[in-house]
Amino acid sequence: MANCYTHLVLGLGATGLSVVRYLTKQGIKPLVMDSRLQPPGRDELNRDFPEVELLCGGFDCRYLVQASQIVVSPGIPIDTPEIRAAIDMGIDVVGDVELFARAIADRAPCVIGITGSNGKSTVTTLVGEMAAKAGINYALGGNIGVPVLDLLDKDYELYVLELSSFQLETTHSLNCISATCLNISEDHMDRYADLEAYRQAKLTLYQQTNLAVINRDDPLTAPNDPMNYTSFGLSKPEGDEWGINHGILVHGSTEYVAIKEIALVGSHNYANLLVSMALADSAGVDKAAMVQVAQNFTGLAHRCELVAKRNGVSFVNDSKATNIGATLAALNGLADYSGEVILIAGGEGKGADFSQLTEAFQGISHLITLGKDGDQIAQQFDGAIKVRTMAEAVQQAVALAHEGDLVLLSPACASLDMYSNFMARGDDFRAQVAALDAEVRHA
């Protein structure tokens, strides 16, 4: 141990690199440590910051106990013994979002914060699109797109941040214009002791905002203590809340846009639009901008994305549904679908209780399962079909489907047992559906 470092960065990757960039601009040379032997970003660190030392294969407590600040990447639990020891010693343990919050602390509130189990990326993107239509100079970041510290390189009027529970564990100083916890359902149960511990990590965002936008259809999103709030939901709103009245998205008594004019499909997406409007409204976005986005936004890739129609059968890619709550949202959103729904599900369940899907499965005609925990999901539906590959899943679905039906990939699981990420899984689904047309052409 030749050097003593005041600042440590735990975890490399995209977030760790952004922290190194930020600290070196402040004239600070940190030490980077990663538990992995070959962490992503290693070559970029060596190229751009040859003076920054990287230690791989674990966290050396001798360095941790001498530091004045430790910046932890979201993928590393703060209950890791070495980190917990540093916290107990009173060392400043933060994440990149906390550094960002401190960097803009002297500004008027200019952040919209978005967390929740599902829908974060869609809502973050919607708020950004609405800000853009209103002519606001904005940036998206956090758990989506650009690491937050890299956003400080330019001046923006508004920052729209998607925030995971992992990021919020080390964030305490955001001063948001408004913030929301969209919903709470089981996720990351391999990291948290129980659902309540996960929920409390999410709800810390409310302690860092001037206005909470809560989901009145999900009591778990309510703040622990009384505070300034508004709500959104699929029912007729009371007072100045956001909701739906006679098929129209409304704010109090003010009508915004009719459901029949909205490009997105499914009731969960109507909720996404309502909360996006509430957040955008708090930042001064005008009604016309919101309505225009609602009428034209068709959704993000791998999130209830219509990828093809073949012989009257719709194929929908919801590979981003990496937990039970996301799949429940998709199935509930399709509850009024006129045809039958054939569901493809399975993957790495992260310790989830799949019995929560049993009631929603009453609305599907067939279940096809695959992946590490596919058998557990199959137990929730009589007659489930078990397959090994996405190609087999799609072939089975095609054999079962008739004109007017819908084939939905909504796994309720992470993808890492079979794929590098959920995008690769969705791309495989898309490829297998495209291959069906190729088979027809060559028949």
C-alpha positions in Angstrom: 0.0 0.0 0.0 2.1 2.8 -1.4 -0.4 5.7 -1.5 -3.1 7.1 0.7 -6.2 8.2 -1.2 -8.8 10.7 0.1 -11.4 9.6 -2.5 -12.3 6.0 -3.5 -14.5 4.9 -6.4 -16.0 1.4 -5.8 -17.2 -0.2 -9.1 -16.1 0.8 -12.5 -18.4 0.5 -15.5 -20.2 3.5 -17.0 -21.0 5.0 -13.6 -17.5 4.6 -12.2 -16.0 6.2 -15.2 -18.3 9.2 -14.9 -17.3 9.6 -11.3 -13.6 9.5 -12.2 -14.2 12.1 -14.9 -15.9 14.3 -12.4 -13.4 14.0 -9.6 -10.4 14.5 -11.8 -12.0 17.8 -13.1 -12.1 18.8 -9.5 -8.3 18.2 -9.2 -8.9 14.9 -7.3 -7.0 11.7 -8.2 -9.2 8.8 -6.9 -8.4 5.2 -6.4 -10.8 2.8 -8.2 -11.6 -0.6 -6.8 -13.8 -3.3 -8.3 -14.7 -6.8 -7.0 -14.5 -8.1 -10.6 -11.2 -9.2 -12.1 -12.0 -7.8 -15.5 -14.5 -4.9 -14.9 -16.2 -3.2 -17.9 -14.5 0.2 -18.6 -11.0 -1.0 -17.7 -9.5 -0.2 -21.1 -11.2 3.2 -21.2 -9.9 4.0 -17.8 -6.3 3.1 -18.7 -6.6 5.1 -21.9 -8.2 8.3 -20.6 -6.8 8.3 -17.0 -3.5 6.4 -17.0 -2.6 8.2 -13.7 -5.7 6.6 -11.9 -4.9 3.4 -10.1 -7.3 0.4 -10.5 -7.4 -2.5 -8.0 -9.5 -5.5 -9.1 -10.7 -8.6 -7.3 -12.1 -7.0 -4.1 -12.2 -4.0 -1.7 -9.1 -3.4 0.4 -10.2 -2.2 3.8 -6.8 -0.5 4.4 -7.7 2.1 1.7 -11.3 2.4 2.7 -10.7 3.3 6.4 -8.3 6.2 5.3 -10.6 7.8 2.8 -12.6 10.9 3.4 -15.2 10.0 0.7 -16.2 6.7 -0.9 -18.3 6.8 -4.1 -20.2 3.6 -4.5 -21.7 2.4 -7.8 -25.3 1.3 -7.7 -24.6 -2.3 -8.4 -22.7 -2.6 -5.1 -24.9 -3.1 -1.9 -24.1 -0.6 0.8 -24.4 -3.5 3.2 -21.2 -5.0 1.8 -19.2 -5.5 5.0 -16.3 -3.3 3.9 -18.7 -0.4 3.0 -20.7 -0.9 6.2 -17.5 -0.6 8.2 -16.6 2.7 6.5 -20.1 4.0 7.2 -19.8 3.1 10.9 -16.6 5.0 11.0 -18.4 8.2 9.8 -16.8 8.2 6.3 -18.9 10.0 3.7 -20.3 7.1 1.5 -22.3 8.5 -1.5 -23.3 7.6 -5.0 -22.9 9.5 -8.3 -26.4 11.0 -8.0 -25.6 12.5 -4.5 -22.4 14.1 -6.0 -24.7 15.5 -8.8 -27.1 16.8 -6.2 -24.4 18.6 -4.3 -23.0 20.1 -7.5 -26.3 21.8 -8.2 -27.3 22.6 -4.6 -27.0 26.4 -5.1 -29.5 26.4 -8.0 -33.2 26.7 -7.7 -35.0 23.3 -7.9 -34.4 22.0 -11.5 -34.8 18.2 -11.2 -37.7 15.9 -11.7 -37.1 12.5 -10.0 -38.8 9.3 -11.2 -38.6 6.0 -9.4 -40.8 2.9 -9.0 -40.7 -0.8 -9.9 -42.0 -0.4 -13.5 -42.6 2.2 -16.1 -39.7 4.5 -15.1 -38.0 4.7 -18.5 -41.3 5.3 -20.3 -42.3 8.1 -17.9 -38.9 9.7 -17.9 -38.9 9.7 -21.7 -42.4 11.1 -21.8 -41.6 14.0 -19.4 -38.5 14.7 -21.5 -40.6 14.7 -24.8 -43.1 17.1 -23.2 -40.4 19.4 -22.0 -38.9 19.4 -25.5 -42.2 20.3 -27.1 -42.5 23.2 -24.7 -39.1 24.5 -25.7 -37.4 23.7 -22.4 -33.6 22.9 -22.5 -33.6 19.6 -20.7 -31.5 16.5 -20.2 -32.4 12.9 -19.3 -30.1 10.9 -17.1 -29.6 8.6 -14.1 -30.7 5.0 -14.6 -31.5 5.8 -18.2 -29.0 7.1 -20.8 -26.3 9.4 -19.6 -24.8 9.1 -16.1 -25.9 12.1 -14.1 -22.4 13.6 -13.5 -21.8 13.8 -17.3 -24.9 16.1 -17.6 -23.0 18.8 -15.7 -20.8 19.5 -18.7 -23.6 21.6 -20.2 -26.1 24.0 -18.7 -29.7 22.7 -18.7 -32.9 24.3 -17.4 -34.3 20.9 -16.4 -33.0 17.5 -15.4 -35.3 14.5 -15.7 -33.8 11.7 -13.8 -34.8 8.0 -13.7 -33.7 6.7 -10.3 -33.4 3.1 -9.1 -33.7 1.9 -5.5 -29.9 1.2 -5.7 -29.1 4.8 -6.6 -31.5 6.1 -3.9 -29.7 4.2 -1.2 -26.8 6.6 -1.5 -28.7 9.8 -2.5 -29.9 12.2 0.2 -29.6 15.8 -1.1 -31.7 16.1 -4.3 -33.9 19.1 -4.3 -36.6 18.1 -6.8 -39.3 20.3 -8.3 -41.4 17.1 -8.2 -40.9 13.4 -7.8 -42.9 10.2 -8.1 -42.7 6.6 -7.0 -44.8 5.1 -9.8 -45.6 1.8 -8.2 -44.2 -0.9 -5.9 -44.0 -4.6 -6.6 -41.5 -7.3 -5.8 -38.1 -6.8 -7.5 -34.5 -7.2 -6.4 -35.6 -9.5 -3.6 -32.1 -11.0 -3.9 -30.8 -7.7 -2.6 -33.4 -6.6 -0.1 -34.6 -8.4 3.1 -38.2 -8.0 2.1 -40.6 -5.9 0.1 -40.8 -3.2 2.8 -37.1 -2.7 2.8 -37.2 -2.2 -1.0 -40.2 0.1 -0.7 -38.4 2.3 1.9 -35.4 2.6 -0.4 -37.8 4.0 -3.1 -39.6 6.3 -0.8 -36.5 8.2 0.3 -37.0 10.2 -2.9 -40.0 11.9 -1.3 -37.7 13.3 1.3 -35.9 15.2 -1.5 -38.8 16.9 -3.3 -41.1 19.9 -3.1 -44.0 18.0 -4.6 -44.8 14.3 -4.4 -46.9 12.8 -7.2 -48.3 9.6 -5.8 -50.3 6.7 -7.4 -53.6 6.6 -5.7 -54.2 3.1 -7.2 -51.2 1.8 -5.3 -51.2 2.6 -1.6 -47.6 1.4 -1.3 -46.5 4.6 -3.1 -47.8 6.9 -0.4 -45.2 8.8 1.6 -44.4 7.8 5.2 -45.1 11.3 6.4 -47.6 14.1 5.5 -46.2 16.4 2.7 -47.2 18.4 -0.3 -48.6 16.1 -2.9 -50.9 15.4 -5.8 -52.1 12.1 -7.2 -52.7 10.3 -10.4 -54.9 7.3 -11.1 -57.3 5.7 -13.6 -60.4 6.9 -11.7 -62.2 10.2 -11.9 -60.1 12.6 -9.8 -61.1 14.6 -6.9 -60.2 18.3 -6.6 -57.0 19.1 -8.5 -55.8 15.5 -9.0 -55.1 13.7 -12.3 -57.3 11.0 -13.7 -59.7 9.8 -16.3 -63.3 11.0 -16.7 -65.6 9.7 -19.4 -62.7 8.4 -21.5 -60.7 11.6 -21.2 -57.4 12.3 -19.3 -58.1 15.2 -17.0 -56.5 17.4 -14.5 -59.2 18.3 -12.0 -62.0 19.5 -14.3 -59.7 20.4 -17.1 -59.8 18.0 -20.1 -56.5 17.1 -21.7 -56.8 14.3 -24.3 -59.2 11.5 -25.1 -58.1 7.9 -24.7 -59.1 7.3 -28.3 -56.5 9.9 -29.5 -53.6 8.4 -27.5 -51.0 6.5 -29.4 -50.0 4.2 -26.5 -52.0 1.1 -25.8 -53.1 -0.3 -22.4 -54.4 1.2 -19.2 -50.9 1.1 -17.6 -49.8 3.5 -20.3 -52.7 5.8 -19.5 -51.4 5.9 -16.0 -47.9 6.6 -17.3 -49.2 9.6 -19.3 -51.1 11.0 -16.3 -48.1 11.0 -14.0 -45.9 12.4 -16.8 -48.3 15.2 -17.3 -48.4 15.9 -13.6 -44.6 16.0 -13.4 -44.3 18.1 -16.5 -47.0 20.5 -15.3 -44.9 21.2 -12.1 -42.0 22.3 -14.3 -44.1 24.7 -16.3 -44.8 22.6 -19.4 -47.9 23.9 -21.2 -51.0 21.8 -21.9 -50.6 21.8 -25.7 -47.1 20.3 -25.5 -48.4 17.5 -23.3 -51.3 16.7 -25.5 -49.1 16.6 -28.6 -46.8 14.1 -27.0 -49.7 11.9 -25.8 -51.1 11.8 -29.3 -47.8 10.8 -31.0 -45.6 8.9 -28.5 -45.7 5.2 -29.5 -43.6 3.7 -26.7 -40.0 2.5 -26.1 -38.4 -0.6 -27.5 -39.0 -3.8 -25.5 -41.8 -2.2 -23.5 -45.2 -3.5 -24.8 -43.8 -2.8 -28.3 -45.8 -4.1 -31.2 -43.1 -5.8 -33.4 -45.3 -7.5 -36.1 -48.7 -8.5 -37.2 -48.7 -11.9 -39.0 -51.9 -13.5 -40.3 -53.9 -11.2 -38.0 -51.9 -12.2 -34.9 -50.2 -9.4 -33.1 -46.7 -10.0 -31.6 -45.8 -7.7 -28.7 -42.3 -7.5 -27.2 -42.3 -6.6 -23.5 -38.9 -8.0 -22.7 -38.3 -5.1 -20.3 -40.8 -6.8 -17.9 -38.0 -8.1 -15.7 -40.2 -8.6 -12.6 -43.7 -9.7 -11.7 -45.1 -6.2 -11.4 -44.2 -5.3 -15.0 -45.9 -8.4 -16.3 -49.0 -7.8 -14.2 -49.2 -4.3 -15.6 -49.0 -5.6 -19.1 -51.6 -8.3 -18.6 -54.0 -5.9 -16.7 -53.5 -3.3 -19.4 -54.7 -5.9 -21.9 -57.6 -7.1 -19.8 -60.1 -5.6 -22.4 -58.3 -7.1 -25.4 -60.9 -8.6 -27.7 -58.8 -11.7 -28.8 -57.0 -14.3 -26.8 -53.6 -13.6 -25.2 -50.8 -16.1 -25.4 -48.0 -15.3 -22.9 -44.3 -16.2 -23.1 -42.7 -15.9 -19.7 -39.7 -17.1 -17.7 -36.0 -16.4 -17.0 -34.2 -15.6 -13.8 -36.8 -14.8 -11.1 -34.5 -13.1 -8.6 -36.3 -14.8 -5.7 -39.8 -13.6 -6.6 -43.1 -15.3 -5.6 -44.8 -16.2 -8.8 -48.0 -17.1 -7.1 -48.8 -13.4 -7.5 -49.4 -14.1 -11.2 -52.1 -16.7 -10.7 -55.1 -14.4 -10.8 -53.8 -12.4 -13.8 -53.2 -15.7 -15.7 -57.0 -16.2 -15.7 -57.0 -13.6 -18.5 -54.7 -15.6 -20.9 -55.5 -18.6 -23.0 -52.0 -20.2 -23.1 -48.8 -19.9 -21.1 -45.4 -20.8 -22.6 -42.4 -20.8 -20.2 -38.7 -21.0 -20.6 -35.5 -20.2 -18.7 -34.1 -20.9 -15.3 -37.3 -20.3 -13.3 -39.8 -21.1 -16.1 -41.0 -24.2 -14.3 -42.0 -22.2 -11.2 -44.1 -19.9 -13.4 -45.6 -22.9 -15.2 -46.9 -24.1 -11.8 -49.3 -21.2 -11.8 -51.2 -22.2 -14.9 -52.8 -25.5 -15.8 -51.5 -26.8 -19.1 -48.5 -24.5 -19.4 -46.1 -25.5 -22.2 -42.4 -25.6 -21.3 -39.8 -24.9 -23.9 -36.0 -24.4 -24.0 -35.5 -21.6 -26.5 -37.2 -18.5 -27.8 -37.5 -20.1 -31.2 -39.5 -22.9 -29.7 -41.6 -20.5 -27.7 -42.5 -18.5 -30.8 -43.2 -21.6 -32.8 -45.5 -22.9 -30.1 -47.3 -19.6 -29.9 -47.9 -19.5 -33.6 -49.3 -23.0 -33.6 -51.8 -21.9 -30.9 -52.8 -18.5 -32.2 -55.7 -17.5 -34.4 -56.6 -14.3 -36.2 -57.2 -11.5 -33.7 -55.0 -13.1 -31.0 -52.0 -11.5 -29.4 -48.7 -13.2 -28.5 -47.0 -11.4 -25.6 -43.4 -11.8 -24.5 -43.5 -10.5 -20.9 -41.1 -12.6 -18.9 -41.7 -11.5 -15.3 -38.0 -12.3 -14.9 -34.5 -11.0 -15.6 -32.8 -12.3 -18.7 -29.2 -13.1 -17.5 -29.8 -16.8 -17.4 -30.1 -16.9 -21.2 -29.1 -13.5 -22.5 -26.7 -10.6 -21.9 -29.6 -8.3 -21.1 -33.3 -7.8 -21.7 -32.7 -6.0 -25.0 -30.9 -9.1 -26.4 -33.9 -11.2 -25.3 -36.3 -8.9 -27.0 -34.2 -8.8 -30.1 -34.3 -12.6 -30.2 -38.1 -12.6 -29.9 -38.2 -10.1 -32.7 -35.8 -12.2 -34.8 -37.8 -15.3 -34.3 -41.1 -13.6 -35.3 -39.3 -12.2 -38.4 -38.1 -15.7 -39.2 -41.7 -16.9 -39.5 -42.2 -14.6 -42.5 -39.0 -15.8 -44.0 -40.2 -19.4 -43.7 -43.4 -18.5 -45.5 -41.5 -16.8 -48.3 -39.2 -19.9 -48.8 -41.9 -22.5 -48.5 
